[in-house]
Amino acid sequence: MPRDEQGRSRRHGLPRVARALRNSWRGLQAAWRQEPAFREEMVVIPPLGLLALMLGADGAERAILVGSLLLILVAELLNSGIEAAVDRAGEHWDSLAERAKDLGSAAVFMAIVNAVVLWLLVLLG
């Protein structure tokens, strides 16, 4: 496979899309196997998604409710990636590593707060 100057594959079109999908699937599998928080969210979020589809008055409300739940999963996946990269970088305590992990955790928290606020605004407003 031809590579660019950084050693990355120069695939284009469908082969690139297929590779990206495989990588994404592997990432989801890794999150399921290795991240308890991701598994917990995957137990709670699908039923809430179905509830969102029933409670939303129209397409826009349903999109807001479901989208807010998907954002939690996105934040959790990014947080898990940050934690894995920090753990790979070294095992000794470092204030920047701790900050990176704390900021990732804060992103997940804010995604949850966002979902709660949006649900309240849509359902009570």
DSSP file (Angstrom, degrees, kcal/mol; ACC not computed):
  #  RESIDUE AA STRUCTURE BP1 BP2  ACC     N-H-->O    O-->H-N    N-H-->O    O-->H-N    TCO  KAPPA ALPHA  PHI   PSI    X-CA   Y-CA   Z-CA
    1    1 A M              0   0    0      0, 0.0    10,-0.0     0, 0.0     2,-0.0   0.000 360.0 360.0 360.0 128.5    0.0    0.0    0.0
    2    2 A P        -     0   0    0      0, 0.0     8,-1.9     0, 0.0     2,-0.3  -0.365 360.0-159.8 -64.9 145.5    1.5    3.4   -0.9
    3    3 A R  B     -A    9   0A   0      6,-0.2     6,-0.2     7,-0.1     2,-0.1  -0.910  11.4-125.5-126.8 153.5    2.2    5.7    2.0
    4    4 A D    >   -     0   0    0      4,-2.4     3,-1.9    -2,-0.3     6,-0.1  -0.201  47.9 -82.1 -85.1-174.6    2.6    9.4    2.4
    5    5 A E  T 3  S+     0   0    0      1,-0.3    -1,-0.1     2,-0.1    -2,-0.0   0.716 130.7  52.9 -66.1 -20.2    5.6   11.1    4.0
    6    6 A Q  T 3  S-     0   0    0      2,-0.1    -1,-0.3     3,-0.0     3,-0.1   0.370 120.5-106.7 -92.2   3.4    4.2   10.6    7.5
    7    7 A G  S <  S+     0   0    0     -3,-1.9     2,-0.2     1,-0.3    -2,-0.1   0.566  73.2 141.8  85.1   8.6    3.7    6.8    6.9
    8    8 A R        -     0   0    0      1,-0.1    -4,-2.4     2,-0.0    -1,-0.3  -0.552  58.8-100.4 -84.6 149.5   -0.1    7.1    6.5
    9    9 A S  B     -A    3   0A   0     -6,-0.2    -6,-0.2    -2,-0.2    -1,-0.1  -0.375  21.1-147.2 -64.2 142.9   -2.0    5.0    4.0
   10   10 A R        +     0   0    0     -8,-1.9    -1,-0.1    -2,-0.1    -7,-0.1  -0.104  44.4 146.8-103.5  34.8   -3.0    6.9    0.8
   11   11 A R        -     0   0    0     -9,-0.1     2,-0.3     4,-0.1    -3,-0.0  -0.385  25.1-172.1 -67.9 148.5   -6.2    5.0    0.3
   12   12 A H     >  +     0   0    0     -2,-0.1     4,-0.6     4,-0.0     5,-0.0  -0.908  41.5   4.0-135.9 164.3   -9.0    7.0   -1.2
   13   13 A G  H  > S-     0   0    0     -2,-0.3     4,-2.0     1,-0.2     3,-0.4  -0.272 122.6  -5.2  66.6-141.9  -12.7    6.4   -1.9
   14   14 A L  H  > S+     0   0    0      1,-0.2     4,-3.1     2,-0.2    -1,-0.2   0.852 131.3  56.6 -61.9 -38.8  -14.4    3.2   -0.8
   15   15 A P  H  > S+     0   0    0      0, 0.0     4,-2.3     0, 0.0    -1,-0.2   0.907 109.8  47.3 -59.8 -38.0  -11.3    1.5    0.5
   16   16 A R  H  X S+     0   0    0     -4,-0.6     4,-2.5    -3,-0.4    -2,-0.2   0.917 113.2  47.7 -67.2 -42.6  -10.7    4.5    2.8
   17   17 A V  H  X S+     0   0    0     -4,-2.0     4,-2.5     2,-0.2    -1,-0.2   0.918 111.8  50.5 -63.6 -43.4  -14.3    4.5    4.0
   18   18 A A  H  X S+     0   0    0     -4,-3.1     4,-2.3     1,-0.2    -2,-0.2   0.915 111.7  47.5 -61.8 -43.2  -14.2    0.7    4.6
   19   19 A R  H  X S+     0   0    0     -4,-2.3     4,-2.6    -5,-0.2    -1,-0.2   0.913 111.3  51.0 -64.2 -42.0  -11.0    1.0    6.7
   20   20 A A  H  X S+     0   0    0     -4,-2.5     4,-2.5     1,-0.2    -2,-0.2   0.902 110.2  49.7 -62.0 -41.4  -12.5    3.9    8.7
   21   21 A L  H  X S+     0   0    0     -4,-2.5     4,-2.6     2,-0.2    -1,-0.2   0.907 110.5  49.9 -64.7 -41.3  -15.6    1.9    9.4
   22   22 A R  H  X S+     0   0    0     -4,-2.3     4,-2.5     2,-0.2    -2,-0.2   0.928 111.7  48.5 -61.6 -44.5  -13.5   -1.1   10.6
   23   23 A N  H  X S+     0   0    0     -4,-2.6     4,-2.2     1,-0.2    -2,-0.2   0.906 111.8  49.2 -62.5 -41.5  -11.5    1.2   12.8
   24   24 A S  H  X S+     0   0    0     -4,-2.5     4,-2.4     2,-0.2    -1,-0.2   0.916 110.7  50.0 -63.9 -42.6  -14.6    2.8   14.3
   25   25 A W  H  X S+     0   0    0     -4,-2.6     4,-2.5     1,-0.2    -2,-0.2   0.915 110.1  50.4 -62.3 -42.9  -16.1   -0.7   14.9
   26   26 A R  H  X S+     0   0    0     -4,-2.5     4,-2.5     1,-0.2    -1,-0.2   0.885 109.7  52.0 -61.8 -38.5  -12.9   -1.8   16.7
   27   27 A G  H  X S+     0   0    0     -4,-2.2     4,-2.4     2,-0.2    -2,-0.2   0.912 109.9  47.7 -64.0 -42.7  -13.1    1.4   18.8
   28   28 A L  H  X S+     0   0    0     -4,-2.4     4,-2.3     2,-0.2    -2,-0.2   0.903 112.1  50.0 -64.2 -40.8  -16.6    0.7   19.8
   29   29 A Q  H  X S+     0   0    0     -4,-2.5     4,-2.5     2,-0.2    -2,-0.2   0.919 111.0  49.1 -63.0 -43.0  -15.7   -2.9   20.6
   30   30 A A  H  X S+     0   0    0     -4,-2.5     4,-2.8     1,-0.2     5,-0.3   0.907 110.5  50.7 -63.3 -41.7  -12.8   -1.8   22.7
   31   31 A A  H  X S+     0   0    0     -4,-2.4     4,-1.9     1,-0.2     8,-0.3   0.919 111.7  48.1 -62.1 -42.6  -15.0    0.7   24.6
   32   32 A W  H  < S+     0   0    0     -4,-2.3    -2,-0.2     1,-0.2    -1,-0.2   0.920 117.8  40.6 -63.5 -44.0  -17.5   -2.0   25.3
   33   33 A R  H  < S+     0   0    0     -4,-2.5    -2,-0.2    -5,-0.2    -1,-0.2   0.876 128.7  26.0 -72.2 -38.0  -14.9   -4.5   26.5
   34   34 A Q  H  < S+     0   0    0     -4,-2.8    -3,-0.2    -5,-0.2    -2,-0.2   0.511 106.2  70.6-112.4  -7.1  -12.7   -2.1   28.5
   35   35 A E     X  -     0   0    0     -4,-1.9     4,-1.9    -5,-0.3     3,-0.3  -0.874  49.2-172.6-121.5 101.3  -14.8    0.8   29.7
   36   36 A P  H  > S+     0   0    0      0, 0.0     4,-2.6     0, 0.0     5,-0.2   0.876  88.6  56.1 -57.7 -38.5  -17.4    0.2   32.4
   37   37 A A  H  > S+     0   0    0      1,-0.2     4,-2.5     2,-0.2     5,-0.2   0.895 106.1  50.9 -62.6 -38.8  -18.9    3.7   32.1
   38   38 A F  H  > S+     0   0    0     -3,-0.3     4,-2.3    -7,-0.2    -1,-0.2   0.924 110.5  48.7 -64.1 -44.2  -19.5    3.1   28.3
   39   39 A R  H  X S+     0   0    0     -4,-1.9     4,-1.0    -8,-0.3    -2,-0.2   0.915 111.2  50.4 -61.7 -42.3  -21.3   -0.2   29.1
   40   40 A E  H >X S+     0   0    0     -4,-2.6     4,-1.6     1,-0.2     3,-0.6   0.922 111.7  47.3 -62.1 -43.7  -23.4    1.5   31.7
   41   41 A E  H 3X S+     0   0    0     -4,-2.5     4,-3.3     1,-0.2    -1,-0.2   0.867 107.8  56.4 -66.1 -34.8  -24.3    4.3   29.4
   42   42 A M  H 3< S+     0   0    0     -4,-2.3    -1,-0.2     1,-0.2    -2,-0.2   0.688 106.6  51.0 -71.6 -16.8  -25.2    1.8   26.6
   43   43 A V  H << S+     0   0    0     -4,-1.0    -1,-0.2    -3,-0.6    -2,-0.2   0.845 120.1  33.9 -81.3 -37.7  -27.6    0.1   29.0
   44   44 A V  H  X S+     0   0    0     -4,-1.6     4,-1.6    -5,-0.1    -2,-0.2   0.865 110.9  59.3 -86.7 -39.8  -29.4    3.4   29.8
   45   45 A I  H  X S+     0   0    0     -4,-3.3     4,-2.7     1,-0.2     5,-0.2   0.890  97.2  55.6 -69.6 -43.4  -29.2    5.4   26.6
   46   46 A P  H  > S+     0   0    0      0, 0.0     4,-2.1     0, 0.0    -1,-0.2   0.930 110.7  45.4 -58.3 -44.6  -31.0    3.1   24.1
   47   47 A P  H  > S+     0   0    0      0, 0.0     4,-2.3     0, 0.0    -2,-0.2   0.908 113.8  50.2 -63.5 -36.9  -34.2    2.9   26.2
   48   48 A L  H  X S+     0   0    0     -4,-1.6     4,-2.6     2,-0.2    -3,-0.2   0.876 107.3  55.3 -65.6 -34.7  -34.0    6.7   26.8
   49   49 A G  H  X S+     0   0    0     -4,-2.7     4,-2.0     2,-0.2    -1,-0.2   0.914 108.2  47.3 -62.5 -42.6  -33.7    7.1   23.0
   50   50 A L  H  X S+     0   0    0     -4,-2.1     4,-1.4     2,-0.2    -2,-0.2   0.909 111.8  50.7 -64.1 -41.0  -36.9    5.1   22.4
   51   51 A L  H  X S+     0   0    0     -4,-2.3     4,-2.6     1,-0.2     5,-0.2   0.897 107.7  54.1 -61.4 -40.1  -38.6    7.2   25.1
   52   52 A A  H  X S+     0   0    0     -4,-2.6     4,-2.3     1,-0.2    -1,-0.2   0.893 105.4  52.9 -61.0 -40.5  -37.3   10.3   23.3
   53   53 A L  H  < S+     0   0    0     -4,-2.0    -1,-0.2     1,-0.2    -2,-0.2   0.835 114.4  42.6 -65.6 -30.9  -38.8    9.2   20.1
   54   54 A M  H  < S+     0   0    0     -4,-1.4    -2,-0.2    -3,-0.1    -1,-0.2   0.847 118.2  43.5 -81.4 -35.4  -42.2    8.7   21.8
   55   55 A L  H  < S+     0   0    0     -4,-2.6    -2,-0.2    -5,-0.1    -3,-0.2   0.775  87.4  98.4 -85.8 -27.0  -42.1   12.0   23.9
   56   56 A G     <  -     0   0    0     -4,-2.3     3,-0.0    -5,-0.2    67,-0.0  -0.412  64.6-148.5 -65.3 133.2  -40.9   14.4   21.2
   57   57 A A  S    S-     0   0    0     -2,-0.1     2,-0.3     1,-0.0    -1,-0.2   0.792  74.7  -2.9 -74.7 -27.8  -43.7   16.3   19.7
   58   58 A D  S  > S-     0   0    0      1,-0.0     4,-2.5    -3,-0.0     5,-0.2  -0.860  89.4 -78.7-150.3-176.8  -42.1   16.6   16.3
   59   59 A G  H  > S+     0   0    0     -2,-0.3     4,-2.4     1,-0.2     5,-0.2   0.865 124.3  53.1 -59.7 -38.5  -38.9   15.8   14.4
   60   60 A A  H  > S+     0   0    0      2,-0.2     4,-2.3     1,-0.2    -1,-0.2   0.935 110.8  45.6 -65.8 -45.7  -37.0   18.7   15.9
   61   61 A E  H  > S+     0   0    0      1,-0.2     4,-2.6     2,-0.2     5,-0.2   0.924 113.5  49.7 -63.7 -43.3  -37.8   17.8   19.5
   62   62 A R  H  X S+     0   0    0     -4,-2.5     4,-2.8     1,-0.2     5,-0.3   0.903 110.4  51.2 -62.0 -39.8  -37.0   14.1   18.9
   63   63 A A  H  X S+     0   0    0     -4,-2.4     4,-2.6    -5,-0.2     5,-0.2   0.899 110.8  48.4 -63.9 -40.5  -33.7   15.2   17.3
   64   64 A I  H  X S+     0   0    0     -4,-2.3     4,-2.0     2,-0.2    -2,-0.2   0.938 114.6  44.9 -64.4 -46.7  -32.8   17.3   20.3
   65   65 A L  H  X S+     0   0    0     -4,-2.6     4,-1.1     2,-0.2    -2,-0.2   0.941 119.8  39.2 -65.7 -48.2  -33.6   14.6   22.8
   66   66 A V  H  X S+     0   0    0     -4,-2.8     4,-2.3    -5,-0.2     3,-0.4   0.914 114.6  54.2 -68.6 -42.6  -31.9   11.8   20.9
   67   67 A G  H  X S+     0   0    0     -4,-2.6     4,-2.0    -5,-0.3    -1,-0.2   0.863 103.5  55.7 -60.5 -36.7  -28.9   14.0   19.9
   68   68 A S  H  X S+     0   0    0     -4,-2.0     4,-0.8    -5,-0.2    -1,-0.2   0.850 109.2  47.8 -65.5 -32.1  -28.3   15.0   23.5
   69   69 A L  H >X S+     0   0    0     -4,-1.1     4,-1.3    -3,-0.4     3,-0.5   0.904 109.5  51.3 -73.5 -42.2  -28.0   11.3   24.4
   70   70 A L  H 3X S+     0   0    0     -4,-2.3     4,-2.3     1,-0.2    -2,-0.2   0.852 102.7  61.3 -63.2 -33.3  -25.6   10.5   21.5
   71   71 A L  H 3X S+     0   0    0     -4,-2.0     4,-2.6     1,-0.2    -1,-0.2   0.846  98.6  57.0 -62.7 -32.9  -23.5   13.4   22.6
   72   72 A I  H <X S+     0   0    0     -4,-0.8     4,-2.3    -3,-0.5    -1,-0.2   0.927 107.9  46.9 -62.1 -44.4  -22.9   11.6   26.0
   73   73 A L  H  X S+     0   0    0     -4,-1.3     4,-2.5     2,-0.2    -2,-0.2   0.899 111.0  51.8 -65.3 -40.2  -21.6    8.6   24.1
   74   74 A V  H  X S+     0   0    0     -4,-2.3     4,-2.4     1,-0.2    -2,-0.2   0.942 111.6  46.9 -60.0 -47.5  -19.3   10.8   22.0
   75   75 A A  H  X S+     0   0    0     -4,-2.6     4,-2.7     1,-0.2    33,-0.2   0.898 111.5  51.5 -62.7 -40.0  -17.9   12.5   25.0
   76   76 A E  H  X S+     0   0    0     -4,-2.3     4,-2.5     2,-0.2    -1,-0.2   0.907 109.9  48.9 -64.4 -41.9  -17.4    9.1   26.8
   77   77 A L  H  X S+     0   0    0     -4,-2.5     4,-2.1     2,-0.2    -2,-0.2   0.917 112.9  47.1 -64.5 -43.1  -15.5    7.7   23.8
   78   78 A L  H  X S+     0   0    0     -4,-2.4     4,-2.4     2,-0.2    -2,-0.2   0.913 111.9  51.0 -64.0 -41.8  -13.3   10.8   23.6
   79   79 A N  H  X S+     0   0    0     -4,-2.7     4,-2.6     1,-0.2    -2,-0.2   0.910 109.5  50.2 -60.9 -42.6  -12.6   10.7   27.3
   80   80 A S  H  X S+     0   0    0     -4,-2.5     4,-2.4     1,-0.2    -1,-0.2   0.890 109.9  51.0 -64.1 -38.6  -11.7    7.0   27.0
   81   81 A G  H  X S+     0   0    0     -4,-2.1     4,-2.3     2,-0.2    -2,-0.2   0.907 110.1  49.0 -64.2 -41.7   -9.3    7.8   24.2
   82   82 A I  H  X S+     0   0    0     -4,-2.4     4,-2.6     2,-0.2     5,-0.2   0.938 111.8  49.1 -62.0 -46.7   -7.7   10.6   26.3
   83   83 A E  H  X S+     0   0    0     -4,-2.6     4,-2.6     1,-0.2    -2,-0.2   0.905 111.3  49.3 -61.1 -41.8   -7.3    8.2   29.3
   84   84 A A  H  X S+     0   0    0     -4,-2.4     4,-2.2     2,-0.2    -1,-0.2   0.918 112.5  47.5 -64.0 -43.2   -5.7    5.5   27.1
   85   85 A A  H  X S+     0   0    0     -4,-2.3     4,-1.7     2,-0.2    -2,-0.2   0.909 113.5  47.6 -65.5 -41.3   -3.3    7.9   25.5
   86   86 A V  H  X S+     0   0    0     -4,-2.6     4,-1.0     1,-0.2    -2,-0.2   0.921 112.3  49.3 -65.5 -43.6   -2.3    9.4   28.9
   87   87 A D  H  < S+     0   0    0     -4,-2.6     3,-0.4    -5,-0.2    -1,-0.2   0.876 110.7  50.9 -63.4 -36.5   -1.9    5.9   30.4
   88   88 A R  H  < S+     0   0    0     -4,-2.2    -1,-0.2     1,-0.2    -2,-0.2   0.841 102.1  62.1 -68.0 -32.9    0.3    4.9   27.4
   89   89 A A  H  < S-     0   0    0     -4,-1.7     2,-0.2     1,-0.2    -1,-0.2   0.770 122.6 -40.3 -68.3 -26.2    2.5    7.9   27.9
   90   90 A G     <  -     0   0    0     -4,-1.0    -1,-0.2    -3,-0.4     4,-0.1  -0.838  34.3-130.8 167.3 154.6    3.6    6.9   31.3
   91   91 A E  S    S+     0   0    0     -2,-0.2     2,-0.1    -3,-0.1    -1,-0.1   0.585  76.1  97.4 -98.2 -12.1    2.7    5.4   34.7
   92   92 A H  S    S-     0   0    0      1,-0.1     2,-0.1     0, 0.0     0, 0.0  -0.481  87.1 -95.0 -78.5 151.2    4.3    8.1   36.9
   93   93 A W        +     0   0    0     -2,-0.1     2,-0.3     4,-0.1    -1,-0.1  -0.399  48.0 175.0 -65.6 136.0    2.1   10.8   38.3
   94   94 A D     >  -     0   0    0     -2,-0.1     4,-2.5     1,-0.1     5,-0.2  -0.989  33.7-138.8-144.4 133.8    2.1   14.0   36.3
   95   95 A S  H  > S+     0   0    0     -2,-0.3     4,-2.3     1,-0.2     5,-0.1   0.852 106.1  50.8 -64.3 -34.2   -0.1   17.1   36.8
   96   96 A L  H  > S+     0   0    0      2,-0.2     4,-2.6     1,-0.2    -1,-0.2   0.888 110.2  49.4 -70.4 -37.8   -0.7   17.5   33.1
   97   97 A A  H  > S+     0   0    0      2,-0.2     4,-2.3     1,-0.2    -2,-0.2   0.923 112.1  48.5 -64.2 -43.8   -1.8   13.9   32.7
   98   98 A E  H  X S+     0   0    0     -4,-2.5     4,-2.6     1,-0.2    -2,-0.2   0.916 111.5  50.1 -61.5 -42.8   -4.1   14.3   35.7
   99   99 A R  H  X S+     0   0    0     -4,-2.3     4,-2.9     2,-0.2     5,-0.2   0.918 108.8  52.1 -62.3 -43.4   -5.5   17.5   34.2
  100  100 A A  H  X S+     0   0    0     -4,-2.6     4,-2.1     1,-0.2    -1,-0.2   0.928 112.4  45.3 -59.0 -45.4   -6.1   15.8   30.8
  101  101 A K  H  X S+     0   0    0     -4,-2.3     4,-2.3     1,-0.2    -1,-0.2   0.912 113.5  49.5 -65.4 -41.9   -8.0   13.0   32.5
  102  102 A D  H  X S+     0   0    0     -4,-2.6     4,-2.4     1,-0.2    -2,-0.2   0.892 110.5  50.4 -63.9 -39.9  -10.0   15.4   34.7
  103  103 A L  H  X S+     0   0    0     -4,-2.9     4,-1.9     2,-0.2    -1,-0.2   0.888 109.6  50.7 -67.1 -38.4  -10.9   17.5   31.6
  104  104 A G  H  X S+     0   0    0     -4,-2.1     4,-1.6    -5,-0.2    -2,-0.2   0.921 111.5  48.0 -62.3 -43.3  -12.1   14.4   29.8
  105  105 A S  H  X S+     0   0    0     -4,-2.3     4,-2.3     1,-0.2    -2,-0.2   0.892 109.2  53.6 -63.7 -39.7  -14.2   13.5   32.7
  106  106 A A  H  X S+     0   0    0     -4,-2.4     4,-2.7     1,-0.2    -1,-0.2   0.859 104.1  56.6 -63.7 -35.1  -15.6   17.0   32.9
  107  107 A A  H  X S+     0   0    0     -4,-1.9     4,-2.0     2,-0.2    -1,-0.2   0.911 107.8  47.3 -63.1 -41.8  -16.6   16.8   29.2
  108  108 A V  H  X S+     0   0    0     -4,-1.6     4,-2.1   -33,-0.2    -2,-0.2   0.930 111.9  50.8 -63.6 -44.4  -18.7   13.7   29.9
  109  109 A F  H  X S+     0   0    0     -4,-2.3     4,-2.6     1,-0.2    -2,-0.2   0.922 110.3  48.9 -58.6 -45.3  -20.2   15.4   32.9
  110  110 A M  H  X S+     0   0    0     -4,-2.7     4,-2.7     1,-0.2    -1,-0.2   0.849 108.0  54.4 -67.1 -32.9  -21.1   18.5   30.8
  111  111 A A  H  X S+     0   0    0     -4,-2.0     4,-2.1     2,-0.2    -1,-0.2   0.890 110.1  47.5 -65.1 -38.0  -22.6   16.2   28.1
  112  112 A I  H  X S+     0   0    0     -4,-2.1     4,-2.5     2,-0.2    -2,-0.2   0.926 112.0  48.9 -67.6 -44.7  -24.9   14.7   30.8
  113  113 A V  H  X S+     0   0    0     -4,-2.6     4,-2.8     1,-0.2     5,-0.2   0.921 110.2  53.0 -59.0 -43.8  -25.8   18.1   32.1
  114  114 A N  H  X S+     0   0    0     -4,-2.7     4,-2.7     1,-0.2     5,-0.2   0.921 109.4  48.3 -56.6 -46.3  -26.6   19.2   28.6
  115  115 A A  H  X S+     0   0    0     -4,-2.1     4,-2.7   -47,-0.2     5,-0.2   0.927 112.0  48.3 -63.0 -45.1  -28.9   16.2   28.1
  116  116 A V  H  X S+     0   0    0     -4,-2.5     4,-2.5     2,-0.2    -2,-0.2   0.936 113.6  46.9 -61.8 -46.0  -30.7   16.8   31.3
  117  117 A V  H  X S+     0   0    0     -4,-2.8     4,-2.8     2,-0.2    -2,-0.2   0.930 113.7  47.8 -62.9 -45.7  -31.2   20.5   30.6
  118  118 A L  H  X S+     0   0    0     -4,-2.7     4,-2.7    -5,-0.2     5,-0.3   0.914 111.3  50.2 -63.1 -42.2  -32.4   19.8   27.0
  119  119 A W  H  X S+     0   0    0     -4,-2.7     4,-2.9    -5,-0.2     5,-0.3   0.932 112.7  47.4 -60.9 -44.6  -34.8   17.1   28.1
  120  120 A L  H  X S+     0   0    0     -4,-2.5     4,-2.4    -5,-0.2     5,-0.4   0.926 113.5  47.6 -62.3 -44.6  -36.3   19.5   30.8
  121  121 A L  H  X S+     0   0    0     -4,-2.8     4,-1.3    -5,-0.2    -2,-0.2   0.912 117.2  41.8 -64.1 -42.4  -36.6   22.3   28.3
  122  122 A V  H  < S+     0   0    0     -4,-2.7    -2,-0.2    -5,-0.2    -1,-0.2   0.934 121.8  38.7 -70.9 -46.0  -38.2   20.2   25.6
  123  123 A L  H  < S+     0   0    0     -4,-2.9    -2,-0.2    -5,-0.3    -3,-0.2   0.789 128.1  31.0 -81.4 -26.9  -40.5   18.3   27.9
  124  124 A L  H  <        0   0    0     -4,-2.4    -3,-0.2    -5,-0.3    -1,-0.2   0.633 360.0 360.0-102.3 -15.7  -41.5   21.0   30.3
  125  125 A G     <        0   0    0     -4,-1.3    -2,-0.1    -5,-0.4    -3,-0.1   0.452 360.0 360.0 -87.8 360.0  -41.3   24.0   27.9
